[in-house]
Structures are given as C-alpha cells and as structure tokens.
C-alpha cells in the first residue's frame, strides 16, 4: 500500500521540477527577447550617430570590431577625455557605417545567438555579413559591451 504513495510522491516531485525548469526557461526567453530588442534599438541609434546611445554602452568593457576600446577608455585620466572618446566613437562609427553603404534597415533576421547568466549575444544579417552585439548588465542596467562583424 505504501509503494503507490511513494510512486505518486515521486511523480509529483518530478512534475514540479519539470514545471520549475519550464518556468526558468520561459524567464530566460523573455530576458533574451528584451536583450535582443535592446541590442537592435541601440545598434540602430549608434548607426544613426544618435548621441543618446552613449549611455547604453559599457565603455569600460567595450570591444568593437576586434579592438579593446574599454582598455583605452579606462586609461584616460579625466572624465572630459572619456566623454570625448564616447562622442568621437559614436560619430565615427555612424560616419564609417554610412560611408560603407550601411543602413540599419538592411539588417534582418535578428536573433539571440547565445544567452547565459553573464551576457546575451544578438546577431543580425545583412547582404555584407552578420553583426554580433553583446549585451551585458552592470549596476542593474543593460549595456552594449561588444560589437562584431562577420563577413
């Protein structure tokens, strides 16, 4: 008589754990979609040269197109020099992007290519290749910490 009770308890425990795993997975999916939306909107602002994007970038850890911008940024001695680097980066990125024929509208198939507890990597395709954007969270705020392009 006790055996069916143990079996039922075991099955209930298994069902509860499965539901917890599903709930965790759903939360991760929602967070990933939010990160994807953040990455897309931030990239579009950066490509347009919108200065408001400055606050959406993690300058201290930023890597862009294989360059460790964060290392150079962290060594700047004053806030004024750091702000100049931020403004120059945004302006030059937008100018270079436009001069190479780029347009944010040409990117499609936005997707999360990787997600873990530390970061979300978002990718999008264009005729020239795939852009990758890394979203991280620091000080409870989402920020872009990486930009890459794969031809």
C-alpha positions as CSV (number, residue, x, y, z in Angstrom):
1,X,0.0,0.0,0.0
2,X,2.8,2.4,0.8
3,X,4.6,1.8,-2.6
4,X,1.9,3.5,-4.7
5,X,2.1,6.5,-2.3
6,X,5.9,6.8,-2.9
7,X,5.4,6.4,-6.6
8,X,2.8,9.2,-6.6
9,X,5.0,11.4,-4.5
10,X,8.0,10.8,-6.8
11,X,5.9,11.6,-9.9
12,X,4.6,14.8,-8.2
13,X,8.1,15.9,-7.4
14,X,9.2,15.2,-11.0
15,X,6.3,17.2,-12.4
16,X,7.1,20.1,-10.0
17,X,10.8,20.1,-11.0
18,X,9.8,20.0,-14.7
19,X,7.5,22.9,-14.3
20,X,10.2,24.9,-12.5
21,X,12.6,24.2,-15.3
22,X,10.0,25.3,-17.9
23,X,9.3,28.5,-15.9
24,X,13.1,29.2,-15.7
25,X,13.4,28.6,-19.4
26,X,10.4,31.0,-20.1
27,X,12.1,33.7,-18.0
28,X,15.3,33.3,-19.9
29,X,13.4,33.5,-23.2
30,X,11.7,36.7,-22.1
31,X,15.0,38.2,-20.9
32,X,16.7,37.2,-24.2
33,X,14.0,38.8,-26.2
34,X,14.3,42.0,-24.2
35,X,18.1,41.9,-24.7
36,X,17.5,41.4,-28.5
37,X,15.2,44.4,-28.6
38,X,17.7,46.5,-26.6
39,X,20.6,45.4,-28.9
40,X,18.6,46.2,-32.1
41,X,17.5,49.6,-30.9
42,X,20.9,50.6,-29.6
43,X,22.6,49.5,-32.8
44,X,20.2,51.5,-34.9
45,X,20.8,54.6,-32.7
46,X,24.6,54.0,-33.0
47,X,24.4,53.7,-36.8
48,X,22.5,57.0,-37.0
49,X,25.0,58.7,-34.7
50,X,22.4,59.5,-32.0
51,X,24.4,60.8,-29.0
52,X,21.7,59.4,-26.6
53,X,23.3,55.9,-27.3
54,X,26.3,56.9,-25.2
55,X,24.6,55.9,-22.0
56,X,23.6,52.5,-23.5
57,X,27.3,51.4,-24.0
58,X,29.5,49.9,-21.3
59,X,32.6,51.9,-22.2
60,X,34.9,50.3,-19.6
61,X,34.5,46.9,-21.2
62,X,33.6,47.7,-24.8
63,X,35.2,45.7,-27.6
64,X,34.3,46.7,-31.1
65,X,35.4,45.1,-34.4
66,X,38.3,43.3,-32.5
67,X,39.5,46.5,-30.8
68,X,39.5,46.7,-27.0
69,X,38.0,50.1,-26.6
70,X,37.4,49.6,-22.9
71,X,41.1,49.3,-22.2
72,X,41.9,52.6,-23.8
73,X,38.9,54.2,-22.2
74,X,39.8,53.0,-18.7
75,X,43.3,54.6,-19.0
76,X,42.0,58.0,-19.9
77,X,42.8,60.3,-16.9
78,X,39.8,62.6,-16.9
79,X,36.0,62.5,-17.4
80,X,36.3,65.1,-20.1
81,X,38.6,62.8,-22.2
82,X,36.3,59.9,-21.6
83,X,33.3,61.9,-22.8
84,X,35.3,63.0,-25.9
85,X,36.1,59.3,-26.7
86,X,32.5,58.4,-26.3
87,X,31.3,61.2,-28.6
88,X,34.0,60.6,-31.2
89,X,33.3,56.8,-31.2
90,X,29.6,57.3,-31.9
91,X,30.3,59.9,-34.6
92,X,33.0,57.9,-36.3
93,X,31.0,54.7,-36.1
94,X,28.0,56.3,-37.8
95,X,30.1,58.1,-40.4
96,X,32.0,54.9,-41.3
97,X,28.9,52.8,-41.3
98,X,27.1,55.2,-43.8
99,X,30.2,55.7,-46.0
100,X,30.5,52.0,-46.4
101,X,26.9,51.8,-47.7
102,X,25.4,50.5,-44.4
103,X,21.9,51.1,-43.3
104,X,20.3,49.8,-40.1
105,X,17.2,48.9,-42.3
106,X,19.3,46.4,-44.2
107,X,19.7,44.1,-41.2
108,X,17.2,41.3,-40.7
109,X,16.8,38.0,-39.0
110,X,17.5,39.5,-35.6
111,X,18.0,36.7,-33.1
112,X,19.7,35.6,-29.9
113,X,22.7,33.6,-30.8
114,X,23.9,32.9,-27.2
115,X,22.5,33.6,-23.7
116,X,23.9,32.8,-20.3
117,X,23.9,34.3,-16.9
118,X,26.6,36.9,-17.9
119,X,25.6,38.0,-21.3
120,X,23.3,37.8,-24.3
121,X,24.8,37.8,-27.8
122,X,22.5,39.0,-30.5
123,X,23.1,38.6,-34.3
124,X,21.5,40.1,-37.4
125,X,22.2,39.5,-41.1
126,X,22.7,41.9,-44.0
127,X,24.0,41.4,-47.5
128,X,27.5,42.1,-46.4
129,X,27.6,39.8,-43.4
130,X,26.4,39.3,-39.8
131,X,26.7,41.8,-37.0
132,X,27.0,40.5,-33.4
133,X,26.1,42.6,-30.4
134,X,26.9,41.6,-26.8
135,X,24.5,42.8,-24.1
136,X,25.6,42.7,-20.5
137,X,24.2,44.1,-17.3
138,X,26.2,46.1,-14.8
139,X,24.8,48.3,-12.0
140,X,21.4,46.8,-12.8
141,X,21.5,48.4,-16.3
142,X,21.6,46.8,-19.7
143,X,24.5,48.0,-21.8
144,X,26.3,47.0,-25.0
145,X,29.7,45.6,-24.3
146,X,30.6,44.2,-27.7
147,X,30.2,44.8,-31.4
148,X,31.5,42.5,-34.1
149,X,31.0,41.9,-37.8
150,X,31.5,38.6,-39.6
151,X,31.7,38.6,-43.4
